[in-house]
Amino acid sequence: MKAKRRVVTAGTSAPTPRRTPTVRKLKSAFVPVASRPRASGPAVAAAAPEEADARSTSVDLTVDLGRGLVLPNPILVASGTFGYGIEYGDVVDVDRLGGICCKGTTLRPRIGNPTPRVTETPGGMLNSIGLQNPGVDAVVEKYAGTWAGWRVPVIVNVAGESVGDYVEVVKRLDGVPGIAGIELNISCPNVGRGGLQFAIDADAAAGVTAAVRRATDLPLLVKLSPNVADVRPIARAIADAGADALTAVNTLSGIAVGPGRDRPLLGNIYGGLSGPAIKPVALRIVYEVCQVVRIPVVAIGGVTELADVLDFLAVGAVAVQVGTAIFADPTLPVRLVDELAATCRDRGLAGYRPLIGTALPNKAAAPSSKGVEYRP
Ligand SMILES: Cc1cc2nc3c(=O)[nH]c(=O)nc-3n(C[C@H](O)[C@H](O)[C@H](O)COP(=O)(O)O)c2cc1C
């Protein structure tokens, strides 16, 4: 039976009503980075991780995503590109990451889409994995115990085909030690509404967010899709429905043609485009969203070097996730942590917050009826 972790408001001895805003004491959130004990984490091949820690910890890189989820630094790994974290334990000191978003987790196991499922594209890749995963109960059983021993917060990416699916998955994750938060992948077809994706409709996106909000006190991140004309009303609806933070963006819908040109290449026909090719789109969406919501925005899309991180911070993101680039270099995210700290030191900054929002307009842009302020 899973151990229930009840959240209590600091300084209160009476049981806390379930819907009261809470202070969640996460290990990683409140222990100063420099003084943290090293957890009995995974074995690491990289040389002298303590030295690396010292390089990056004189600068305050902590970031508050709301509801007590305070990350040690703003560099996370994106869902679907870092497994459950455990797979990378031999090559990466996962405890030096700002956070891990694990592979999309569904109520029941899924075998995923027919092959081929991935193909390279100029500046990126297309994937149609189809949410292959062992199901929420197996994820909890196999991985949560290990996560609980790590200081890096693990955020479980949750997917479903109905509001009921999402709620049930989240209920099974609620209170499980080792699970620091939920990231809702709403780029999934809502079977109850003719397969319309939750993420492309403000009402559907808000509906699933509100239902999940009612089901858990865990910090709740909701992941935006770039496959919409104007993301701003959707972002606002999700924020109003109770999300603690937004993550932006998921993959762009695309296809590739097979070698004989007689059919599309991917077994699922459609795939999701990721990698450097999507960075300008992700930047534009983060720029737009940061001007219309007050909750933190975590950027994702094509990060391969520090300049990308700095660009996303400049348009208002408080943190970034690294995805596709991990396949080429799994050590990149940890290196970015050190490089961000170094650039702050070089600029005489005690923390990285002054880098956030520097490229945003002083006055929020008027909402666009077209969605994209592009004139050919
Ligand atoms: C192979 C692969 C699997 C992915 N699986 C998921 C997933 O399960 N859930 C999710 O929300 N996003 C998933 N994504 C999307 C990424 O988390 C990320 O949003 C996207 O790849 C853009 O970031 P990038 O350009 O840095 O890769 C996946 C991406 C890739 C490449």
The ligand as a MOL file (V3000), in Angstrom:
LIG
                    3D

  0  0  0     0  0            999 V3000
M  V30 BEGIN CTAB
M  V30 COUNTS 31 33 0 0 0
M  V30 BEGIN ATOM
M  V30 1 C 11.2550 10.9080 -28.2580 0
M  V30 2 C 10.4220 11.9430 -27.5790 0
M  V30 3 C 9.4350 11.5640 -26.6820 0
M  V30 4 C 8.6360 12.5130 -26.0530 0
M  V30 5 N 7.6850 12.1150 -25.1430 0
M  V30 6 C 6.9500 13.0470 -24.4860 0
M  V30 7 C 6.0000 12.6520 -23.5030 0
M  V30 8 O 5.8370 11.4750 -23.1780 0
M  V30 9 N 5.2660 13.6260 -22.9070 0
M  V30 10 C 5.4350 14.9650 -23.2020 0
M  V30 11 O 4.7510 15.8260 -22.6260 0
M  V30 12 N 6.3460 15.3560 -24.1180 0
M  V30 13 C 7.1090 14.4350 -24.7490 0
M  V30 14 N 8.0350 14.8350 -25.6740 0
M  V30 15 C 8.2030 16.2810 -25.9730 0
M  V30 16 C 9.3900 16.8820 -25.1990 0
M  V30 17 O 9.2140 16.7690 -23.8050 0
M  V30 18 C 9.6010 18.3620 -25.5780 0
M  V30 19 O 8.4470 19.0910 -25.2480 0
M  V30 20 C 9.8870 18.5400 -27.0750 0
M  V30 21 O 10.7180 17.5120 -27.5410 0
M  V30 22 C 10.5180 19.8890 -27.3970 0
M  V30 23 O 11.7630 20.0370 -26.7610 0
M  V30 24 P 13.1770 19.7560 -27.5220 0
M  V30 25 O 13.1390 20.4950 -28.8140 0
M  V30 26 O 14.2230 20.2400 -26.5740 0
M  V30 27 O 13.2390 18.2850 -27.7280 0
M  V30 28 C 8.8480 13.9000 -26.3190 0
M  V30 29 C 9.8430 14.2780 -27.2250 0
M  V30 30 C 10.6270 13.3390 -27.8490 0
M  V30 31 C 11.7170 13.7890 -28.7880 0
M  V30 END ATOM
M  V30 BEGIN BOND
M  V30 1 1 1 2
M  V30 2 1 2 3
M  V30 3 2 2 30
M  V30 4 2 3 4
M  V30 5 1 4 5
M  V30 6 1 4 28
M  V30 7 2 5 6
M  V30 8 1 6 7
M  V30 9 1 6 13
M  V30 10 2 7 8
M  V30 11 1 7 9
M  V30 12 1 9 10
M  V30 13 2 10 11
M  V30 14 1 10 12
M  V30 15 2 12 13
M  V30 16 1 13 14
M  V30 17 1 14 15
M  V30 18 1 14 28
M  V30 19 1 15 16
M  V30 20 1 16 17
M  V30 21 1 16 18
M  V30 22 1 18 19
M  V30 23 1 18 20
M  V30 24 1 20 21
M  V30 25 1 20 22
M  V30 26 1 22 23
M  V30 27 1 23 24
M  V30 28 2 24 25
M  V30 29 1 24 26
M  V30 30 1 24 27
M  V30 31 2 28 29
M  V30 32 1 29 30
M  V30 33 1 30 31
M  V30 END BOND
M  V30 END CTAB
M  END
